Amino acid sequence: MPIANSVVAFSLAPALASPTQRFNPRLATSSFTSPQLQRSPDRARSTQRRAVLVTIQMAVDLAVMVNGVPGNMAAATAEEVVRRGLVLADEALTGPGVANSHFEAGGSKVSLSTPEDHTACLKRMKDKYPRLIVVDYTHPSAANPNVENYAKAGLSFVIGTTGGNVDDMKKAVDKSSDVYAVIAPNMGKQIVAFQAMMDMMANEFPGAFKGYKITVKESHQATKADTSGTAKAVVNSFSRLGLDFDVEDIEKVREASRSMREMQVPEEYITAGHAFHTYHLTSPDGSVNFEFQHNVCGRGVYAAGTVDAVQFLDKQKEKGDSTRLFNMIDILRIGGMS
């Protein structure tokens, strides 16, 4: 659990002892000796063996930098960070042409850093927050450059932005020595479980649907620029099950009228955020049909999963886990989601 308030603990040790405990970034430490002993050298010498060093250790809170605000997904994640009592970093990266200079979530004010200031901003945040995890919900075109910058700055991150080159992201993490990352096309844990189920089925029963035909249709709000990363991941599993289908054949619906008519999206979620997916399989002779659907209204499930990933990554980093790269299926398997 994150530490909501600073905790002060006192530890006593002989004054002449040499501290051997390694620095823990979760703890800010300061030391002092008795002022009476400093004013009286004779007394200090006579009581040297009984002198103590008082160490004050203050727990450092987990801080989260949410990049991409005031975008809708980033904004929902920032609200979830505050709701859980974590520290929301007071600066965030944003894209070109954003009119606002500040963003507010749950009473926490965040200054927005434009592209020319991104490198300096990351350094400021790393210096200010010793225990910092970055969340990225920016734009597909910015995803890979951002990951390179996070890795160079030594900042661990959770990236929910889809449309980037995942292999290049993994290489950036591998090149760093202490950066941990969660890279996933979907942060909703129930959707992640569905993806895991399809992946397991493909591994256990390769070619089970050979000869079947498939259509894939996904609907999102018009502001989503790329094809659903979740749909791409599920299509990959279907391909291993024997279906001849390319991700380029996924039908992307972004028109409000089609979303409501063909996908049954409630009108209030056309712009407020939705993710409706339908995968339809038909046997060669048309006598057997399978249909898989997962339909989400709003962004709450993704924001909650994102903060789960942040807290999981913080724990792995603290433990010094030899594995530094994770996806949401990894987190789900080891019970890292609340």
CORWOZI-V347574 format. One record per residue. RES is the residue in three letters. BURIAL is b if it has 16 or more other C-alpha atoms within 10 Angstrom, else e. D_FIRST is the distance of its C-alpha to the first C-alpha in whole Angstrom. Layout:
# CORWOZI-V347574
RES/BURIAL/D_FIRST
RES/BURIAL/D_FIRST
This chain:
# CORWOZI-V347574
MET/e/0
PRO/e/4
ILE/e/7
ALA/e/9
ASN/e/12
SER/e/14
VAL/e/14
VAL/e/17
ALA/e/18
PHE/e/22
SER/e/23
LEU/e/27
ALA/e/29
PRO/e/33
ALA/e/34
LEU/e/36
ALA/e/33
SER/e/32
PRO/e/28
THR/e/27
GLN/e/23
ARG/e/22
PHE/e/21
ASN/e/17
PRO/e/16
ARG/b/13
LEU/b/16
ALA/e/19
THR/e/21
SER/e/25
SER/e/27
PHE/e/30
THR/e/33
SER/e/35
PRO/e/38
GLN/e/40
LEU/e/40
GLN/e/41
ARG/e/44
SER/e/46
PRO/e/46
ASP/e/48
ARG/e/46
ALA/b/43
ARG/e/45
SER/e/46
THR/e/42
GLN/e/41
ARG/e/40
ARG/e/38
ALA/b/36
VAL/b/32
LEU/b/30
VAL/b/27
THR/b/24
ILE/b/22
GLN/b/18
MET/b/16
ALA/b/13
VAL/b/13
ASP/b/10
LEU/b/10
ALA/b/13
VAL/b/14
MET/b/18
VAL/b/20
ASN/b/23
GLY/b/26
VAL/b/25
PRO/b/27
GLY/b/28
ASN/b/27
MET/b/24
ALA/b/22
ALA/b/23
ALA/b/21
THR/b/18
ALA/b/18
GLU/b/18
GLU/b/15
VAL/b/13
VAL/b/14
ARG/e/14
ARG/e/10
GLY/e/10
LEU/b/10
VAL/b/13
LEU/b/16
ALA/b/18
ASP/b/22
GLU/b/24
ALA/b/24
LEU/b/27
THR/b/29
GLY/b/32
PRO/e/36
GLY/e/38
VAL/e/35
ALA/e/36
ASN/e/34
SER/e/32
HIS/e/29
PHE/b/27
GLU/e/25
ALA/b/21
GLY/e/20
GLY/e/22
SER/e/21
LYS/e/24
VAL/b/24
SER/b/27
LEU/b/29
SER/b/30
THR/b/33
PRO/e/34
GLU/e/36
ASP/e/33
HIS/b/30
THR/b/31
ALA/e/31
CYS/b/28
LEU/b/25
LYS/e/27
ARG/e/26
MET/b/22
LYS/b/22
ASP/e/23
LYS/e/22
TYR/b/18
PRO/b/17
ARG/b/14
LEU/b/15
ILE/b/15
VAL/b/18
VAL/b/19
ASP/b/22
TYR/b/24
THR/b/27
HIS/b/31
PRO/b/32
SER/e/34
ALA/b/32
ALA/b/29
ASN/b/31
PRO/e/32
ASN/b/28
VAL/b/27
GLU/b/29
ASN/e/29
TYR/b/25
ALA/b/26
LYS/b/28
ALA/b/26
GLY/b/24
LEU/b/21
SER/b/19
PHE/b/19
VAL/b/18
ILE/b/22
GLY/b/22
THR/b/26
THR/b/29
GLY/b/32
GLY/b/31
ASN/e/33
VAL/e/30
ASP/e/32
ASP/e/32
MET/b/29
LYS/b/28
LYS/e/31
ALA/b/29
VAL/b/26
ASP/e/28
LYS/e/30
SER/b/27
SER/e/26
ASP/e/22
VAL/b/21
TYR/b/19
ALA/b/19
VAL/b/19
ILE/b/22
ALA/b/23
PRO/b/25
ASN/b/23
MET/b/20
GLY/b/20
LYS/b/19
GLN/e/22
ILE/b/24
VAL/b/23
ALA/e/23
PHE/e/27
GLN/b/27
ALA/b/26
MET/e/29
MET/b/32
ASP/b/31
MET/e/31
MET/b/34
ALA/b/36
ASN/e/35
GLU/e/36
PHE/e/39
PRO/b/41
GLY/e/43
ALA/e/43
PHE/b/44
LYS/b/47
GLY/e/49
TYR/b/47
LYS/b/47
ILE/b/44
THR/e/43
VAL/b/40
LYS/b/39
GLU/b/36
SER/b/36
HIS/b/34
GLN/b/34
ALA/e/37
THR/e/35
LYS/e/33
ALA/e/35
ASP/e/35
THR/b/35
SER/b/32
GLY/b/30
THR/b/29
ALA/b/33
LYS/b/34
ALA/b/31
VAL/b/33
VAL/b/36
ASN/b/35
SER/b/35
PHE/b/38
SER/b/40
ARG/b/39
LEU/b/40
GLY/b/44
LEU/b/44
ASP/e/45
PHE/b/43
ASP/e/42
VAL/b/39
GLU/e/42
ASP/e/43
ILE/b/40
GLU/b/41
LYS/b/39
VAL/b/40
ARG/b/39
GLU/e/42
ALA/b/41
SER/e/44
ARG/e/44
SER/b/40
MET/e/41
ARG/e/44
GLU/e/43
MET/b/39
GLN/e/39
VAL/b/37
PRO/e/36
GLU/e/38
GLU/e/35
TYR/b/33
ILE/b/36
THR/e/34
ALA/e/31
GLY/b/30
HIS/b/30
ALA/b/30
PHE/b/33
HIS/b/34
THR/b/37
TYR/b/38
HIS/e/42
LEU/b/43
THR/b/47
SER/e/49
PRO/e/52
ASP/e/55
GLY/e/52
SER/e/52
VAL/e/49
ASN/e/46
PHE/e/42
GLU/e/40
PHE/e/36
GLN/e/34
HIS/e/31
ASN/e/31
VAL/b/28
CYS/b/28
GLY/b/26
ARG/b/23
GLY/b/20
VAL/b/20
TYR/b/20
ALA/b/18
ALA/b/15
GLY/b/15
THR/b/15
VAL/b/12
ASP/b/11
ALA/b/13
VAL/b/12
GLN/b/8
PHE/b/10
LEU/b/12
ASP/b/10
LYS/e/10
GLN/e/13
LYS/b/15
GLU/e/13
LYS/e/14
GLY/e/18
ASP/e/18
SER/e/22
THR/e/21
ARG/b/21
LEU/b/22
PHE/b/20
ASN/b/21
MET/b/19
ILE/b/21
ASP/e/20
ILE/b/16
LEU/b/17
ARG/e/19
ILE/e/16
GLY/e/14
GLY/b/12
MET/b/12
SER/e/10
